């Protein structure tokens, strides 16, 4: 599985379930979280910020209020 580059430079394998959980915590429906996570096209060395941008764009179409929460959430 391709490794992603995290914000602080650490590399980590892409975990679709982890993304789904993050979306659900932000308030996305199970359906939306699954659809968005399955639609992510990741590649070796891709930055998590690129995935985040894609996810936010998708959320804005499906669940705009959730997109706002997801966009402002930082670990």
C-alpha positions as CSV (number, residue, x, y, z in Angstrom):
1,X,0.0,0.0,0.0
2,X,1.4,3.5,-0.9
3,X,2.8,5.6,1.9
4,X,1.6,9.2,2.5
5,X,3.6,12.1,3.7
6,X,2.2,13.5,6.9
7,X,2.2,17.3,7.7
8,X,5.3,16.9,9.9
9,X,7.2,14.8,7.4
10,X,6.4,11.3,8.8
11,X,5.4,8.7,6.3
12,X,2.4,6.5,7.0
13,X,0.4,4.0,5.0
14,X,-3.0,5.2,3.7
15,X,-5.8,3.9,5.8
16,X,-9.2,4.2,4.3
17,X,-11.0,3.2,7.5
18,X,-9.1,5.9,9.4
19,X,-10.3,8.5,6.9
20,X,-13.9,7.3,7.2
21,X,-13.7,7.5,11.0
22,X,-12.4,11.1,10.7
23,X,-15.2,12.0,8.4
24,X,-17.8,10.4,10.8
25,X,-16.3,12.3,13.7
26,X,-16.8,15.6,11.8
27,X,-20.5,14.6,11.4
28,X,-20.6,13.1,7.9
29,X,-23.2,10.4,7.3
30,X,-21.9,6.8,7.0
31,X,-22.7,6.8,3.3
32,X,-20.9,10.0,2.6
33,X,-17.9,9.0,4.6
34,X,-17.6,5.7,2.8
35,X,-18.2,7.2,-0.7
36,X,-15.5,9.9,-0.1
37,X,-12.9,7.6,1.4
38,X,-13.4,5.1,-1.4
39,X,-13.0,7.8,-4.0
40,X,-9.6,9.0,-2.8
41,X,-6.9,8.3,-5.4
42,X,-3.7,8.1,-3.4
43,X,-0.1,7.5,-4.6
44,X,3.3,7.0,-3.1
45,X,4.6,10.1,-1.4
46,X,1.3,12.0,-1.7
47,X,0.9,14.7,1.0
48,X,-2.0,14.2,3.4
49,X,-2.9,17.9,2.7
50,X,-3.7,16.9,-0.9
51,X,-6.1,14.3,0.3
52,X,-7.6,16.7,2.8
53,X,-8.2,19.2,0.0
54,X,-10.0,16.6,-2.1
55,X,-12.1,15.4,0.9
56,X,-13.2,19.0,1.7
57,X,-14.2,19.6,-1.9
58,X,-16.3,16.5,-1.9
59,X,-17.8,17.3,1.4
60,X,-18.8,20.8,0.2
61,X,-20.9,19.2,-2.5
62,X,-22.5,16.5,-0.2
63,X,-22.6,18.0,3.3
64,X,-21.5,21.6,3.4
65,X,-21.8,22.0,7.2
66,X,-19.7,19.0,7.8
67,X,-17.1,20.4,5.3
68,X,-16.8,23.5,7.5
69,X,-16.2,21.3,10.7
70,X,-13.7,19.0,8.9
71,X,-11.8,22.0,7.4
72,X,-11.3,23.7,10.7
73,X,-10.4,20.5,12.7
74,X,-6.7,19.9,13.4
75,X,-5.2,17.2,15.5
